[in-house]
Structures are given as C-alpha cells and as structure tokens.
Amino acid sequence: MRILAFSDMHGSARVARQITEASAKADLVIGAGDFCNARQGLNEAMQALSGIEAPLVLVPGNAESAGELAEAAPTGATVLHGAGVTVGKLTVFGLGYGIPETPFGAWSCDMSEDEAAAMLDHCDRADILVLHSPPKGLADRTSRGESVGSTAIRDAIERVQPQLAVCGHVHDCWGVKGKIGATTVFNLGPRPNWFNLDRRRVNI
C-alpha cells in the first residue's frame, strides 16, 4: 500500500495544494494533526483538502479538538482519537492532542500521560499508529534541546510494535526518523512523505 502522510499544515494553502495533488498517487492519506492555528481556520483547512479522493485518516493536533475535526472533516474522511480503522489489509490506530500538556494556554488541546495511556490501552494491535505527539526520546527535541515527547506513546509503541508510527507536533524535528524495537517512527512535517507498506516491511 502506498501511503502519503503529513502533519502540521497550520492552515497553509500551499501545503494543502501539495498534499492534494500528491494524493492522486496514494492508496491512503494520513494527516497527523494541527491543520489550523489555535482553533481558528479549521473549516478552511479542511475545505482545502476536500479534493483528496483516496481514503483519508486524520487525527486532531493540539490546534483543533477531536469534535471540531470530526465536524469539519471532508466527507468520507475518518477521524481517529483513541480508536482504530482498517484500510485495505492494514489496521490503523490514531491518537491526537498534545501529550503531555503543552505550555501554550487554554486554546491548546492537550492530554495528560495518564489520559493518553488509558486511550492507548484500547489498541492491542496495529500496523500503523497515527499520533500527533512524538514518543519520549525520539523526534521530540525542541530547539533548546528539551525532550518533550510522550512516555505513554513510547510505551504503546513498545507494547504494540506497529510497522510504522507517524507523528508531528515538534516542529524542530520534522523529518527525523528512528526505530523503537521493530517500529519505524517518523516525525512528518508539512510536506508529502511517502511510505510503502505491506504486512512484512516498511519502505520510506
């Protein structure tokens, strides 16, 4: 399966256009959160992605709530937040929001590590984890060198061992990838990122 994935669009019409054009060659499109800015402009961002005809799976970032995203998402899109879906032969589980809580204020959609762990407990298997926040210790360092990823997400990756875990959120780590056990972890960023998955391996 040929998968196109991105994160942190933040209302950019240019990024939306790039993703929509690239999606013509995708079997699945994944958006890993932060489609708008501080809860503003989500409808416009979703409208800009409405030309995507491939199956579209989205998780909320900390810039939009799960309810807001479900209401604004293009017709036919699947919004995941503590839930899974099967696309073709692949199982996809998604969890959004800033984890752990961010310092950004009341507009930011965040969860504690305990809340995230409780939602991730619903996932006992997955081929792909779609996350907004990165796991602790990988693709999670700010420009000041602080590791701000989630221990609950790292624990879930270690337990479930999906083929692929994609995230965003930490802008300083866009494009950073690594491994947790057998799982390839990739911080996406606002650009087309391509993955070829079957039930045995991941090609980036």
C-alpha positions in Angstrom: 0.0 0.0 0.0 1.4 3.4 -1.0 0.8 5.9 1.9 1.1 9.7 1.8 1.4 11.3 5.2 1.8 14.8 6.6 1.4 16.9 9.8 1.3 20.5 11.0 -0.3 22.1 8.0 -1.3 25.1 10.1 -3.7 26.5 7.5 -1.2 26.6 4.7 -2.9 26.7 1.3 0.4 25.8 -0.3 0.8 22.7 1.8 -2.9 21.7 1.2 -2.3 22.0 -2.5 0.8 19.9 -2.5 -0.9 17.2 -0.5 -4.0 17.2 -2.6 -2.0 16.9 -5.8 0.2 14.2 -4.5 -2.8 12.2 -3.2 -3.7 11.1 -6.7 -0.9 8.5 -6.4 -1.8 7.4 -2.9 -3.7 4.4 -1.6 -4.1 6.1 1.8 -3.6 9.6 3.0 -2.8 10.3 6.7 -2.9 13.7 8.4 -1.3 13.8 11.9 -2.9 16.9 13.3 -2.5 20.7 13.5 -4.5 21.5 10.4 -5.2 25.1 11.6 -3.9 27.6 14.1 -5.0 27.9 17.7 -8.6 26.6 17.0 -9.0 29.1 14.1 -9.4 28.4 10.4 -10.2 24.7 10.6 -13.1 24.7 8.2 -11.0 26.5 5.6 -8.2 24.0 6.1 -10.5 21.0 5.6 -12.0 22.6 2.5 -8.5 22.9 1.1 -8.1 19.1 1.5 -11.5 18.3 0.1 -10.1 17.3 -3.3 -8.4 14.2 -1.8 -10.2 11.1 -3.3 -8.0 8.4 -1.6 -9.1 7.1 1.8 -8.2 9.9 4.3 -7.4 9.3 8.0 -7.0 12.3 10.3 -6.1 12.7 14.0 -6.5 16.0 15.8 -3.5 18.0 16.8 -3.4 20.4 19.8 -4.6 23.2 17.5 -8.1 21.6 17.0 -10.3 19.3 19.1 -11.5 15.9 18.1 -15.0 17.1 17.9 -14.1 20.1 15.8 -12.1 18.0 13.4 -14.9 15.4 13.1 -17.4 18.2 12.3 -15.2 19.9 9.7 -13.5 16.9 8.0 -14.2 16.3 4.3 -17.0 13.8 3.5 -15.7 10.3 3.8 -12.7 11.1 5.9 -12.1 9.0 9.1 -11.1 10.9 12.3 -9.4 8.8 14.9 -8.8 9.7 18.5 -8.4 6.7 20.7 -9.8 4.4 18.0 -8.8 2.3 15.0 -9.9 1.6 11.5 -9.0 -1.0 8.8 -7.9 0.4 5.4 -7.3 -2.4 2.9 -5.4 -5.0 4.8 -3.8 -2.5 7.3 -5.0 -1.7 10.7 -4.6 2.0 11.7 -4.9 3.3 15.2 -4.9 7.0 16.0 -4.4 9.3 18.9 -4.2 13.1 18.7 -3.6 16.1 21.0 -0.5 17.5 22.8 0.8 14.8 25.1 1.9 15.6 27.8 0.3 19.0 28.4 1.8 21.9 26.5 2.6 25.4 27.9 0.5 27.1 25.1 -2.5 28.0 27.1 -6.3 27.4 27.1 -6.7 27.1 23.3 -4.4 24.0 23.1 -6.0 20.6 23.1 -3.8 18.5 25.4 -3.9 15.4 27.5 -2.0 14.0 30.5 0.2 10.9 30.2 -2.4 9.0 32.2 -5.3 10.1 30.0 -3.3 9.1 26.9 -2.2 5.8 28.4 -5.9 4.9 29.1 -6.9 5.6 25.5 -3.9 3.8 24.0 -4.8 0.7 26.1 -7.6 0.2 23.6 -5.0 -0.6 21.0 -3.8 -4.2 21.1 -2.6 -4.4 17.6 -2.0 -2.1 14.7 0.1 -1.9 11.5 0.2 1.9 11.8 0.0 4.3 14.7 -1.0 7.8 13.8 -0.1 10.3 16.5 0.2 14.0 16.9 2.8 13.9 19.6 6.0 12.0 19.3 7.2 9.3 21.7 9.6 10.3 24.5 13.2 10.3 23.4 12.7 10.1 19.6 11.9 13.0 17.2 10.8 15.1 20.2 13.6 17.6 20.9 12.9 21.4 20.8 15.4 24.0 19.6 16.5 24.2 23.2 17.3 20.5 23.3 14.3 19.6 25.6 12.8 16.2 25.1 9.0 16.8 25.1 7.6 13.6 23.8 5.2 11.3 25.5 6.0 8.3 27.7 2.6 6.9 27.2 3.1 6.9 23.4 6.5 5.3 23.7 5.1 2.6 26.0 2.3 1.9 23.5 4.8 1.6 20.6 7.0 -0.8 22.6 3.9 -2.9 23.5 2.1 -3.0 20.2 5.2 -2.8 17.8 3.4 -1.5 14.7 5.3 -1.4 11.5 5.1 2.4 11.4 4.3 5.2 13.8 3.9 8.7 12.4 3.7 11.9 14.4 4.3 15.7 14.2 3.9 18.4 16.8 7.6 19.2 17.5 8.5 21.4 14.6 12.2 21.3 15.2 12.1 17.5 14.5 10.3 17.5 11.2 11.9 14.8 9.0 13.5 13.0 12.0 13.1 9.2 12.0 14.3 6.3 14.1 13.4 2.9 15.5 11.7 1.7 18.7 12.1 -2.0 18.5 10.8 -3.1 15.2 8.8 0.1 14.7 9.8 2.8 12.3 9.0 6.2 13.9 8.8 9.3 11.6 8.1 13.0 12.5 6.3 14.1 9.3 6.0 17.8 9.0 4.0 19.8 6.4 5.1 18.1 3.2 4.3 14.9 1.3 6.0 12.0 3.0 5.7 8.6 1.2 5.7 5.1 2.7 5.2 1.8 1.1 3.8 -0.8 3.5 2.8 -4.4 3.2 2.3 -6.8 6.1 6.0 -7.5 6.3 8.0 -4.3 5.9 8.1 -0.5 5.6 9.9 1.3 2.8 10.4 5.1 3.1 
